[in-house]
């Protein structure tokens, strides 16, 4: 879950905006948009905005967008793309999510860009040759893959509510890809049986980014 609270300047008027961007369940890493006013072991406060995500690098990317004049939607998109680099299981551009926005006058809206089943999906697609339900087909085959929606959802949010250029929001993730982040250790267990081989190639992949 990536959360932003910020006073933003969209294309037409100034408003305060609260965004909750749901990409995955996550423990927060906070980055204030301006100098921290109060900091403690359990709480942190900022003057005008804060970005909270699973990874401090992604949180910093979002905060940088706010400092540069972007609004909360811009920061959410940039942080979301950054998570795809530094914490892929929380920044799932190959998956889906949702974005909830509440405006200061009480209005709210939501964008649903969760994954969808392929158009060719049918009720019998997870049945084996004997007509019985197959957990393997359901969870460990190409049939289990949904059509991603995250990038399309980000694009729609940017079109409706963003203020910065799309290139500026994607660029930090592209830039991040050439930095020596390596593969986060938390990612390896979700890679399945091949994660050992992937782990062995970590140095090579790290140098090739």
N, C-alpha and C positions, 0 to 999 in steps of 0.2 A: 504494500500500500504506500503510495506516494502522496503526501499532503502538502499543500501550499496555502499560506495565508498572506495576502499582499494587497496593497492599494495599487491598482493598475490603471493604465491609460489605454483603453481600446481605441478603435478608429474614430468613434464619434463622441464619447463622453468619458468623464472620469468616474470610476466606481471602485468600490472594494469588492474583492472576489475571493471566495473560498472554494478551493478545488480539492476533491478527493479523487485521486486516480487509482483505480484498483487494477493492478497487474498481477499481484500475488500477495499472499500474507507475508509480512516482513517485519523484522525488528528495526526501529528507526535509527538513522544516522542524520543528525541535524546540522544544518549550516545556515547561520543567520545571513540575511541579505545585507545588513549593515553591521556596524560594530555591536558586539554583545553588550547589553546593559547589565544583566544579572546572569551569572552562570553558577551552577552548583552541580552536585553529583547526579541529581535526578531531573533537574529542570534547567531550561535555558530560555532566555527571553531576548528579543531583538526589537529594534526601533520600528521597522516598517515591514518586515517580511522574513519568512523562514522557509526553507525547503527541507523536507524530511523524507528520506528514502532508505533503502536497505544498505546502501553503500555511501561512504562519505565522499568518494570521488564524484559520484552522480549528484549528490546533494550540492557539492561545490559548483558543478556545472550549472545546475538550476539557479543557484544564488548569483552566479556571474551574469546570467541572462537578466535577472532582476536588476542588478546593479547597472547593467548597460542600458536600462530603460525598457526592457521587455515586460510584458504582463505575466500574470500567473499561469495562463494557458501556455504561453511561450515557454516558461520555465518548466512546466510539467512535461511538455513534449521533449525539450532538450534533455531533461533528466531521464526521461523514459528511454530515449535512444542511448544515452550514456550507460544506463543499466544493462543494455544489451551487450555492451563491451565488458564492463567490469563485474557484472553479476547477472549472467544470462538467464538464470532461473527466475529472476525478479524483473528483468527487462525483456519481456518475451515478444520481440517483434515477429517471431514465428508462431505466436499464439493470439490471444485476444484479451479484452479487458472492458472497462467501462470508465466513464468520467462523469462525476457529479459536480455541478456548479451551482452555488447559491449566491445570489446578488444581495446587496445591502437593503434593497427595498422589499425583501422577502420573496422575490421571484426565484425560482430554481429550475434547473434543467438537467438533463442527463443524456449522455451518449452511450449507447450499447454497441460495442464492437467485439463482442465475444465471438469465438470460433463458430463456424457453421459446418454442418455436414455437407459433403460434396453433393452436387446435383444428382449424381448417379446412385446415391445411397438408397437402400431399400430395406424393408423389415427383416429380410432373411440374410442380410450380409454377414452376420456373425454366427451363422449356423455352419456346422461342419458337414462332411459328406453324408453323415447319417441323419442329418436334420436336427442335431442337438446343438444347444448353445455352446460356443467355444470361447473360453476365457482367453486363449492364446490369440485367436483372431481379433477379439475385442480389444485386447490391451497390448499385444506384441506383434502386430503386423501392420502393413501399410494401410489396411482398412481402418485402423484406429486413428489415423491422422485427419484432423479437421482442417478446414480452410481458414488460414490466419485472418485476423481482422484488425490487429493493432495499428499497422501503418495506415490503413484506410481510416481508422478512427482518429488517429493523430491528424491526418490531413483534413478531415472534416472539421475537427476542433479548431485547427489553424485557420481554415477558410472562414469560419463563422466568428471566431473570437480572438484570433492571434493578431499581433501587431508587428512582430519582427519578420524578416524574410525566412522562408523555409530553409534556405541554404545555411543561414546563421544558426538555426536550431539543430541542424544535422551535423554541422562542422565539428562541434566538440567531440562527438562520438567517433567521427572519422579521424580526428587528430589523436584521440585517445587510443585508437587502434595501433598507432605506431610507437606508443610509449611502452616501457617495460613493465606492464602490469602482470603479464603472465596469465595463467588460468587460475582463478580463485580455487583454493582447495575445496570449498563447499560445493563446487560445480562437479568435481570428478565423480562422487558417488552416484549422481543421477545419470551418468553416461552409460550405465549398464555394464555388461561383462567386458566391454572393450576399454573401460576407463584405465586399467592398468597400463595398457599399451600407450594410451593417450598421455598418461602421467609420465611415462618414460620419454615421450617426445616433447615434454614441456619446454626444455631448454631450447630445442630447435625451433619450436613454434614461437617462443618468446623472441628469439633473435630474428625471426622472419617477418614479424609484424611491422 
